[in-house]
Amino acid sequence: MNTSTSHSSKAGRRRGRSESQIPPIRQTSYRSLTNPFVPQTVFSDDQVQAIHATALRILQELGIKVLLPQALAVYKAAGAIVDPDTQMVRIGAELVTAALATAPRAIPCMAGDRSRDVRFELGRLNFLAGCGSPNVSDLDQGRRAGTLADFENAIRIIQGFDVLHLQGPYIEPQDIDPRFRHYAMTRAQLTLSDKLPNVYARGTQQVEDSFEMIRLARGLSESEFLATPCCWGVINTNSPRQLDIPMAQGIIDFARHGQPTVITPFCLAGAMAPVTVAGALALQHAEALAGITLAQLTRQGAPVLYGSFASNVDLRSGSPTFGTPEHIKATLGSGQLARLIGLPWRSGAGCAAASPDVQAAHETQFGLWASVLAGSSLCIHAAGWVEGGLTFSFEKLITDLEALQTLAELCQTSPGDTDAIGYDAIADVAPGGHFFSTQHTMERYRTAFYEPLVADLSNFGNWTESGALRTIDRARSVWKRRLDEFTAPESARAQAESLDAFIARRTAEGGAAPVS
């Protein structure tokens, strides 16, 4: 671009502008995203129907092993064939079909700030940072066991980014006794954030403790809590074809209390599932349908999300992989299956890279694009995940947020009216000129383009003079600045006293050990 070319006389007359004429600073709106893309497919309609039919056959002829006696009783009472000796449950297609008919198609969830309410529904798009990591890393301290302070810092940073729509169990605090960990993690979410909180399914007592804390924080009666989804939890099956005690109990506990569960098999093709994408999805579908059926048998209309986190393994090492062609295809296929049964669903991004490098960015961004193009209602592990979930990286959290905000921008409406098309602006500039100072540009220059969070758009000379900082160095500055500037929402801070009284009482009573 030749910026020394003379402007047209019209443009030159518009250079002098008063403060009142300066356009406003660009405002973003990422709290509620509608996916603008037509869902993409990897299988034909007939093939999707065949995968669904195979999943039903798996449940009816092969069955699923269920380790919780209470869950076996629920299945048996509904007419499933239960072998108490082997703990195998064979579920007929009619039971599954009836369960799918009562599962809600949309799940509106109440956050602490009602402007942050979350809605799980086909066509809506929600993102969540990486969850469940026992370790944490940053440039200052390196890789280390995660602590409660690390978990709290993750909540503080994520609270300030609207493109991450709910809170989750990002880091497992290794410095907190498992009997009391759920108190600390729930308290942190409720006192540092006004987003939708997460509850782990690790036994009825832990779940009910966490529910009571949320009820206290939200000022809900028991009946109001039962009628109001205001938290969420993940249920993972033990692929292949097993539902363990805490997960089965979690489905029952959440369903009884009217709180949504994301029922998610973790089917890695070549390891816990057939080596083909279609085979892995058939197994995933069967396991997810078994969990959805248990939820609906417990309470008709219980809110559930169909869960997908299918990828493949490296057959040389056995390590899980993400962002691979197989991961992308499995995500697209999962979207097809979710639309077939009509339920909101979750996908997973993630990455297997050991550090927040180019490989990590590549893997996560392909996973994100797969989720968006597949029509996922909730994409988990969308930011900060490395090592296949073993570590949560603060620098990668920030670099991934750049990708998420870019995707969120694509969900915004792009104006296409006469003024936006800009014939007058084009006519205003002589051939070989430029548009820097035209009225059309000056009216929009502060709002026209996305402003990067961490990307450096300067040329090599300016970048060098500014210290030649790498992206990861700039990411460190961003998250540290966010922590320095953090103030918890007043409505969240106000909950501390009542929560602390509850925690003190339950701690004195011995807490609640997780169920295995």
N, C-alpha and C positions, 0 to 999 in steps of 0.2 A: 504494500500500500504506500502510495506517495503522499505523505502527510504534509509536504511543502506546497502542494498544488493550491492555487488561490480558490477561496470559497466563492460561491455566487454572491452577488450583491445582496440578495434576499437573506442568505444565511448570515452575512456579515452584520446586517442591521439588527440581528437577533442576539448578539453576543451579550449585550448588557442586560442583566436580569436581576431584579430585586429579590430579597430573601423570600418574599411572599410568593414569588413565581417558581422557586425551587421545588421540584416534585418531592413527595414524601419518600422516606426510606422504605425499602422493599420489605413487605410483610409476608411471612410464610404461613401456610395453614396445612399442617401435616397430621393433625390429631385424628382425622377421620378420612380414610382414603378409600376411594372406589377404584377398583382395578379397571383401567381403560382398555385393556387388551382382550381380544377374542381368545378364549382358551385354545391352546395348541394341543395336538394329539400325536400319539405314537402308534396306537393300535386302531384298527378298524372297529366300527360298532359291533360287528359280529364277534371279533376277537375279545372285546371288552365283555360282551355277554358270556362268552365262553370262559373267561377268567372268573367271572362272578359265579357261573354254574359250577365250575370246578371247586371254588371255595365252599359252596354249599355242600358239594359232595364230600369234601374233606371233613366238614363238620359232622355230616350224617353218617358216613361210613368209617372214617378213621377216628374222628373225635379229637378232643383236646383234654389234656391232663390238667385237673384243677385241684390244687393242694388244700384249699380251705373247705372244711366240712360244711360251714354255713352256706357257702356258694353252691356246693353239691346239692344241698337240701333245696335251695331256691330253684336250681335247674330241674331237679327231680319233681318238685311240686308242679312245675309247669308242663311236665310231660316229656322231658328229655330222658334219654336212657343213661342211667348212671351206674357204674360198677364201683362200689365202695372199696373193693380190694385193690383195684388198680388205679382208682381215682380218675378214670376216664369218663368223659361225658360226650355223648353223641347227641347232637342237636339237629332236629329235623328242620327242613327248609321252611315249613309253615311257622315255626316259632321265630325264626330269624325275620321272615317277612312281616309278621305281626309286630315285632320289635321295631323294625324300621318304620312302620306306619305310625308309631307313637312318638318316635324321637323328633324333637323340634327342629325345624328347618332354619330357624334364626334364634340366636341366644344373646339377648341384650344383657350386659353386665354393668353393675353400678360401681363406679370408682369413688374415691374419696372426694374428688372434685367432679361434679356431674358433667363438666365440659370435657372430661377425660373418660367418660363412659366408653366401653368397648362393646362392639357388636360383632359376633361371630356368625357369618352368613356367606353363602356363595356370592361372589361378586365384591365382597369387602376384603380389604387387605390390611393385615396387622403384622407388625414386626416385633420380635423379642430378641434380646441379646443372648449370647451363649450361656448355657446353664449347666450346673452340676459338676463344675471343675473342682477337684481337690487341691489344685495348685494355682498359683497366680504368678505373673511375671510383669516386670517393667524395667526400663533402662537403668533406673537407679539401684534397684536391689536384686535384679535378676530373677531367676525362677526359684520359687520357694513354696512351702506349704501355705495354703490359704488360711487366713485368720478372720475373725469377726470384723476387725477394722478394715480389712480388704473388702469384705462383702458390703459393709456400710459405705465405703468409698465408691464402690461400683453403683450402688443405689443413688448416691448423691450425683454422680456424673450423669447417669441415665435419666434421672428426674428432669434434667434440663434440656433433654432432646425429645421433642414431640413425636419424632418419627419412630421412636421405640415406645410402643403403645401401652405396655403393661410391664409389671415387675416380675422377676423370676428368681430362682435359686442359683444365681450366677456362680458363686464360690461356696464350697462347703467349708465352714469355719472349723479347722482342725484343732483349734485351741478351746473349743467348747464341748463339754461332755455331751454325748448323744442324747442323754436323758433330758437335757435342758436346751439343746441346740434349736429346737423348733420355737421355743420362747424367744430366743435372741433374734432369730431370723425373721419371725413374724413381727416382733416389736420394731425392728429396723425398718421393715417395709412400711409399717403404719405410722411411724413417727418422723420418717425422713422423706416420705413421698405421698402423693395423693393419687397415684395410679393404682390400677387393679392389682392386688397382691396375689402371690402364689402360696399354696399350701402343699407340703409333701404328704404323700400317702404312706405312712410308716406305722400303721397301727391305729385302732380306733381312738385310743386315749390321746395320742398326739394330734390326730385330726380334730377331735372335739375340742381340745385345748386351743388349737389355732382358730377354729371357728368361733369359739367364745371370745377370743381376743378381737377378732374382726367385728363381731356383733357389738362388743363394747365400744370399739373405735367408731363405728358407724352409727351408733345410737339406735340399734334395731332391736325390737322385741324378738322373742323366739319365733313367733309366727311370721313376722316380717322377714326374718332371715331365711326361713324355709321357702318363702315365696320370691326371694330376691337373689339372683346370682350376683355375688359380690366378691368372689375369689375364683381361683381355678387350680387344677392339679393335673399332673401327667400320670398316666398308667402305662407301664411298659410290660408287655408279655415277655415270657422267656422263650424266644424262638429256638427250635421249632415246637409249636403246639403244646405250650405249657403256660399256665397262669398260676403264679405262686401265691403264698398266703397274704403278704402285705398288699399286693396289687389287687387281688380279688376282694380283699377287705376294703381297700380304698374305693373300688367301684361301688360297693354297697354303701359305704359311709357317705360318700359324696352324693350318691343318688338319693338316699334317704333325706338328706339335708337340702336337696335342690340345687347343689353347686356343680358346675360343669367339670367334666373330666375329659382329657384328651387321650383317647385310648390308642396307644401307639406300639405296634410291633417294631422291633429293630431287626429287620431281615437283611442281612448282608449276603448277597449272592455269592455262592461258592463256599460259604461257611455255615451259617445257620439257616440257609435257604438254598433252593436249587440255583445252579450257576447261571441260568437264563433269567432275563428280566421278567418275562411273562411268568415263569415258575415262582420267582421270588414274590411277585405281586399276588399270585394265587394264594400263597401261604400267608402273606401279610393280610390279605382281604379276609381270609378265614379267621385268623386270630382277632382282627379288629371286630368282625361281626360277632364273634363269641362274647367279647367284652361289652359291646353295645347291647347285645341281647340280655346279658346279666343285669346291666343298668336298668333296662326297661322292665325286666321281670321284678326288679326290686321296687321300682316306682315308675309307673307309666308317665311319659313326658319328661323323664329326667334328662337334663341337658348334657349332651355328649358331642364331642368332635371325633370324626373319623381321623385316625392318625396314620401318618406315613413317615418313615425315615429309612427307606430302602436305598441301599447303594451296593457296592461290591467290595471285595477284599483283594489285596495284592496276593495272588496265589503263590508267589514265591516266599513271602514272609508271613502271610496271614493277617497283615495289618489292614484295618478299615481304610477306605478311600472315600474322598468326597470331591465334588466338582468334576467327576469323570463323566464320559459320555453315558455310561450305564446309570450313574446317579441321576443325570438329567432325564434320561428316558424313563427311569422308574418314577420320578416325580411327575412327569407328564402323564404317565399311565395311571398314577394314583389319583390325579385330578379327574381323569375319565371315570374311574371307579366311584369317586366321591359324587360326581354329578349323576352317575347312574342311580345311586341310592338316595341322592338328594340332600346330603348332609354337609354342613360346614366341615372343613378339614384342615389339618395342619400338615406342613411340610418341614423340611430341615435343610439349612444351608450347610454351615460347618466347613472345616478344613482339616487335613491330616498333616500339614506342614508343621515342623518343629519350632518355627520362629515366625514372627510377623513379617515375612519377606514377600518377594514377588509370587512365589508359589502359593503362599497363603492367600494373597489377594486374588489370584487367579481362581483358586478353588472356591472361595467364598462367593465371588461374583458370579461364577457360573451356576452355583447353587441358588443364589438369589434370583437370577434370571429364570432359571427353571421354575422356581416357585411362582414368580409373577406370571410367566407365560402359561403355567398349569392352572392358574386361578385359585391358588391357595388362600384360605381364609386367615391363616396364622402361620407365619414362617418363624420357626425357632432356630436358635444358634446363628442369628443373622449378623452378629457383630461380636468380636472379641475372642472367639474360639480358636485355639490352636491345639496341635497334638491330638486330634480326634476327641477333644473335650477334656483332656487331662489337665489343660492349663487355660486360664483366662488371662489374656494379655491386654493391659490398659492401652498400650499404643495401638494395637490392632482394633480395639474398640473404636478408636477415633477414626482410623483410616477406613474402616468398614462403614462408619456413619456417613462418610462422604458418599460412598456408593448408595446407601439407603436414601439419603436426601436427594440424590440424583434421580433415583427411582420414584420418590415421592413427587418430584417436580413433574415427572411424566404423567402423574395422576391429576395434575392441575389442568384446567381448561385453557387452551391456547386460543386467544381471540382471532377471529377471522372475518371481522366486519370490514366495512369500507375503509375506515380510518386505519385499522391494523394492516390491511393490505398495502396501503401507503402510496397510492398513485401520486398524490400531491407531493409527497416527500421525494419521490423519484424525479418528478418534474422540477423540483426545487434545486437539484444538483446538476451542474453542467457535466457533460462527458469528461471523464478523467478526474473528476472532483472527489469529494468524500462527504460523508453524512454526519461527521462528528458534531457539527454545530447547527444542524438543521433544527427547525422547531419540533419536528417529529421526534428527533433524538433527544433534544433538551427536555421535552415533556416526559420522557421515559427513562432517562439515563440512570436513575437511581433504582429503578424497579424492573428493568427489562430482562436482566440476566441473573441467574443463580450466582450467589457469592460463595466461593469455596470455603469450606471449613478448615482444611489443612493443606490443600494444593497450593503451590507457589507458581504463579503465572508470570513471574518476572523473567527477563532475558538472562543469558548466562552471566553477563557482566554484573548486573545488579544482584543476581543470586550470589555470585562470588563475593561481592563487596559486603553483602549482608551476613556472611559467615559460612556460605556453602552448606547450609543445613539440609540434611536428608529428610525425606518425608517422615521417617520414624522419629527424628529429633523434633520436628515441628509438632508431631502428634503428642509427644511428651509434654511440650509446652501447653498444648490445648487442654489436656486433661488435668494438668496441675493447676492451670489458671481456673478451670471450672471448679475444682475443689476449693481453691482460695476464695472464690466469689460465691460459694454455695450458701444459701439460706433455706432451711426447710420451710415448706408451706405452713402458715400459721395454724391452719386447721389440723395438720398432721402433728405439729409440736404439742398441740393442746391435748393429745390423747395419752401422753406419756404417764401422767399420774395414775389414771385408772388402770392402765396396762401394767404398770409397775406393781401396783397392789395385787393384781391377779397373779403376776409372775412370782412375787414373793410368797404368796400363799401356796401356789403349786410347787414351788421349789422346796419349801419347808415340808411338803407332803411327799417329797422324793422324786418329783417330776414324772416323766413317762418314758420308759425305755422303748426304743423302736422295736417293732416286731419283725422277725426274720422268717 
